[in-house]
């Protein structure tokens, strides 16, 4: 395709994105009945045109368009690419853009998928499995099941003579029951993998089973770590050689994903620090800051739990002597990486506590300012109150009762009794 055609399609995509943002912003600011429904309809209508345009553009050109766009626009375009084409586009993208898309996007796709991976010319080859007959001609090193039904778990398990657990029940297991070896030498590991999205973060339980040098993974939804692992193994020759390599690389990718999430926590806390330490903070701003800090604290805690779980799994593999010499060295490197992440999470917990204390301190200062106003007002009214009470005694011996200017004099005296103390205290520097 000519360069002019490529630039023309890129211009069309940018124009559609600009129009989409403009219309969405206008609709969002309108006050109308059933606002959410109207906004959803407008959103779908504009993105339908973008989706239709992308269907007509070759994969290589879509990859070039995605790389040419701003990060937030990349994600919007990426969501409109049909999932079947998305995997092929990821292989074309540069490593940096590919990892950003996988990390920032998340298809909460709970539809059932079964994929088998064979080694062909040193690379993983992915084959979709729909029936038991699809497995008969395969010699996989990895079988990946996403949200499998009981029937699928039964016929896959029967074919490979392995017991596949229900992924929805993995969170019910105690920590001591997550790593074990069956009598038939099956190695079972039930680990948590981090999922960090713009909507929030959570840990997703995954069952990993090694049986006859085949790795079986069972989970409820797609995860960035697994997509990244598949892409690397498909594009880099010799990246994996058997199921144990795939297992170790999944844990290594999980540690890398956790490190990327920690960098995001650092960046978010840096913005909070500039706000807290650079200006005075109002109560409204303090409430938002506390919410941001709490969100980052939750993510930091999940990262710490995730790397702790990964450490236990890799340690189990090394202690059980399941790995060869090269794999054992890879496992030790993963443990070293996790050890460095531990120090970062501990530092971030300290930084979070400091920012939390500083923000709460600003809230206390703002409250003290309010209390100070009432305190000053009450003290300022004491002398006038004393004068008014004396004038209210109504004794005939008081000359002010028969003096024409007696009450105006009392008002002037009250005013002077308020002003003089404030002037004196401010001059001494006691009132700021």
Secondary structure as UniProt FT lines:
FT   HELIX           3..29
FT   TURN            33..34
FT   HELIX           35..56
FT   HELIX           59..68
FT   HELIX           71..79
FT   HELIX           83..92
FT   HELIX           95..104
FT   STRAND          113..120
FT   TURN            121..122
FT   STRAND          123..128
FT   HELIX           132..135
FT   TURN            136..137
FT   STRAND          142..146
FT   HELIX           150..160
FT   HELIX           167..172
FT   HELIX           175..177
FT   STRAND          179..181
FT   TURN            183..184
FT   STRAND          187..197
FT   TURN            198..199
FT   STRAND          200..211
FT   TURN            212..213
FT   STRAND          214..219
FT   HELIX           224..235
FT   TURN            237..238
FT   HELIX           243..278
FT   HELIX           283..319
FT   TURN            320..321
FT   HELIX           325..391
FT   TURN            392..393
FT   TURN            396..397
FT   HELIX           399..401
FT   TURN            404..405
FT   HELIX           406..428
//
